[in-house]
Amino acid sequence: MSELTEKEAEELALYLGEITNHTELDALALVTREGLRIAFSAIPGYNINPDQLSAISSVILQGANEAVTKIGYDYLSECVIRGEQSYLVLAAAGRFFLIGASRELKDLSKIVTVFRFYAKKITDLFSKRQ
């Protein structure tokens, strides 16, 4: 189940392109729950290591997931990490997580909404898989 079919890869690329079209993110990544990077893009001049972003996000997600489980919630759907002038949004997308990074705080609620929409589409894409 770790490999993507050509059709799945094409659909994922379309969804990621749509996220980029509807947001002003500095960086966008799709990673497995273990932190393996599937896709990554960043605006020119945004200096971030995609493997480091994926690995750090995986650690954050593991901690957040454990916290959600310990307090009795069923499923971690998203996590927002906000700094003084930037943020990360991590959204569950089936067996993947979407990661968005931005330095525009005014766009945070829009990006969360867009991530929720496309995370569901990605989840649905893989729930149909045998």
C-alpha positions in Angstrom: 0.0 0.0 0.0 3.0 2.3 0.1 3.2 2.9 -3.7 0.9 5.2 -5.6 -0.7 4.2 -8.8 -0.3 6.6 -11.8 -3.9 7.6 -11.4 -3.6 8.3 -7.7 -0.4 10.4 -8.3 -2.2 12.4 -11.0 -5.2 13.1 -8.7 -2.9 14.0 -5.8 -1.0 16.4 -8.1 -4.3 18.0 -9.1 -5.4 18.4 -5.5 -2.0 19.9 -4.5 -2.2 22.3 -7.4 -5.7 23.4 -6.4 -4.5 24.1 -2.8 -1.7 26.2 -4.2 -4.2 28.1 -6.5 -6.5 28.8 -3.5 -3.9 29.9 -0.9 -0.8 32.0 -0.4 1.4 29.4 1.2 5.1 29.7 1.4 5.5 25.9 1.4 3.2 23.0 0.9 4.0 19.3 1.5 2.3 16.0 1.5 3.8 13.5 3.9 3.1 10.0 5.3 2.2 9.7 8.9 5.8 8.5 9.5 7.2 11.7 8.0 8.1 10.4 4.5 7.8 13.2 2.0 5.5 12.4 -1.0 5.4 15.9 -2.4 6.8 19.4 -1.7 6.8 22.8 -3.2 7.9 26.2 -1.9 7.9 29.8 -3.3 11.2 31.0 -4.6 13.5 32.3 -1.9 11.7 30.5 0.9 14.6 28.7 2.6 13.3 25.5 4.2 14.6 22.0 4.0 11.7 19.8 2.9 13.0 16.7 4.6 13.5 18.6 7.9 10.0 20.0 7.6 8.5 16.6 7.0 10.5 15.0 9.9 9.6 17.9 12.4 6.0 17.7 11.4 5.9 14.0 12.0 7.2 14.4 15.5 4.6 17.2 16.1 1.9 14.9 14.8 3.0 12.0 16.9 2.8 14.1 20.1 -0.5 15.7 19.1 -2.0 12.4 18.2 -0.9 11.0 21.6 -2.4 14.0 23.4 -5.7 13.6 21.5 -5.8 9.9 22.2 -5.0 10.4 26.0 -7.9 12.8 26.5 -10.3 10.5 24.8 -10.8 12.0 21.3 -11.0 9.6 18.4 -8.9 11.1 15.7 -6.4 14.0 15.2 -7.8 15.9 12.2 -5.6 19.0 12.2 -3.0 20.8 14.2 -2.1 24.5 13.9 1.3 25.7 15.2 1.4 29.5 15.3 4.4 31.6 15.9 4.5 35.4 16.3 4.7 36.0 12.5 4.2 32.6 10.9 2.4 29.3 11.2 2.2 25.7 10.2 -1.1 23.9 9.4 -1.0 20.1 9.6 -4.2 18.4 8.3 -5.0 14.6 8.3 -5.6 13.3 4.8 -6.2 9.6 5.2 -2.8 7.9 5.4 -1.1 11.3 4.6 -0.9 14.7 6.2 -0.9 18.0 4.4 1.6 20.6 5.7 1.3 24.2 4.9 3.7 27.0 6.0 3.1 30.7 5.7 4.3 34.0 7.0 0.9 35.7 6.4 -1.2 35.3 9.6 -4.2 37.0 8.0 -4.6 33.9 5.7 -4.7 31.3 8.5 -8.5 30.7 8.6 -8.7 30.5 4.8 -5.9 28.0 4.6 -7.4 25.8 7.4 -10.7 25.8 5.4 -8.9 24.9 2.1 -6.9 22.2 3.9 -10.1 20.6 5.4 -11.7 20.5 1.9 -8.7 18.9 0.1 -7.8 16.6 3.0 -11.2 15.0 2.7 -10.7 14.6 -1.1 -7.4 12.9 -0.5 -8.9 10.7 2.2 -11.7 9.7 -0.1 -9.3 9.0 -2.9 -7.5 6.3 -0.8 -10.5 5.0 1.0 -11.7 3.6 -2.4 -8.5 1.7 -2.8 -8.7 -2.1 -2.2 
